[in-house]
Amino acid sequence: MSARPARKRRRTRTTLGIVILLATVLLGWGALSLNRAAFDGKAALQSVERMVSFGPRPPGSEAHRRTQSYITQELEAAGLTVVQDPFTANTPAGPVSMNNIIGRIAGRKERVLMLAAHYDTKVMNDFRFLGANDGGSGTGLLLSLAPVLANLDNDHSIWLVFLDGEEAFEEWSDTDSLYGSRHLVARLAQSGLLSKIGAFVLVDMIGDSSLDIRRDTNSTPWLTDLVWGVARRLGYSRNFSNSSMTILDDHLPFVQAGVPSVVLIDLNYGWGNRFWHTPQDTLDKLSAESFSKVGHVLLEVVAELDRE
Ligand SMILES: [Zn+2]
């Protein structure tokens, strides 16, 4: 008889222990989800405002140099390890100095998750092209996510990749476009790092206040399904529609190299995409709410991929 209550007490203690453990795990998850849900797109919008204040930023311009310094400073302030990747691109305008910037957050695993955006603006000779959405929005979003991601305890290493020279100097072609991503893929292949990339997630033109992101037929299907599944669960199906189109962007060199890749892009920027590559691509077309939504999706996508 005397042993039974003792065993019961032990069982009670064990049960209590499990309850406390479960509560801790659940509260921990809750706190993480809360961190993600608490992400506010206002900081991203402010970051774009800052870049736009430098003026048009085609490679070689003073604004382009200032943007590079700004990206570097923001990443360092968030505690990331910053790697510069300078190279010379052979463009129709001759050799042009370019530079990818990579902010690294170390994880426990060798596998790397990449979140990427381009920061250059297209050379426009007859008008002032600020690229608030095109080039600015993806960069602003990743910069504002840097401190959030740096504070999460991820297994995977996370690299925030700021690509140069996405835009064509003249007519878009295989050789006149995607200078930064083509260079980076070649460099990663040389160093043997390419096979360590678990996923490459590209954001471009995601700040439009009327957000309409469609599936891309060039992106990796399972990764696209994962992103759209997350968006649906978060209640953003209106912004992540199930219709698809074919997108040529910085994910292509990664897709071609066999890296699972996806692009999040809204090519319905103004009615009939009329603000794209025009003087109308300005800050007033963007909203913090759109940045919040895409930010929430990215943070949940990282969490899902990190569990694999
Ligand atoms: Zn563009």
Residues whose N, C-alpha, C, O or C-beta is under 5 A from the ligand:
A	BS01	ZN	D134
